[in-house]
Amino acid sequence: MVQVAFALFALTLVCNAQVAPEQSADRVVPDEAQRDKRLFGVIPNYRTSPSLVNYKPLTSKEKFKIASQDAFDRGSFVLAAEFAAKDQLTNAEPSFGQGMRGYAHRFVTSYADWAIGDYMTEAIWPTLLHQDPRYFRRGQGSVFSRLAYAMGQIFVTHNDSGHTTLNFSEIGGNASAVAISQAYYPDDRNVASAASQLTVQIGVDMSSNVLKEFYPDLRRAFSRKHKNATSSSSHQ
């Protein structure tokens, strides 16, 4: 997870250097988030909000809808397949075996991790604790201030009244998902393994926050490069 985070940070720094100054939070186009339901066409992105301006809390039904959209999005199946392939190569959970049967077992358990985590962190715990599961983009400020903000949203969130509070839904939700996963991961049922899995879950969510914060900037930078390249080739 450390390597993933640093890779994201490096990519952000390179691309953000080529992006025009950020819009202020109250000028973020609401439809912008609507166009990015999948980051890079793969990573589900249904719980990102462009800003906290004119904040409106979600109902319990809306929280479960977001969790369902994330859990059953095609991107979740793709991510589960990739993680299952990694586990197959490293022979994680040896009792699952190898071959297609072993891969199928790993795919099912990997997808279960994603789906259960989505419902725990985006629907069940936020409903019980009256917390908002969405990620609210900052969209302005220096790269490092936005980076710190994105990472910090793992530990700080908003309750349904719009005030900041400790993100018990993220930590408790992922902890619950890891506890449930012990039922279908027979090889490593111990505290150390559970702690490692929880760290990975939180690391993935933190990296996801960074992507959510900077993805519109990356998209604009790539789009501008493409337009410049097209314009240059047309004048040759």
Order of alpha helices (4+ residues) and beta strands (2+ residues): alpha-alpha-beta-beta-beta-alpha-alpha-alpha-alpha-beta-beta-alpha-beta-beta-alpha-alpha
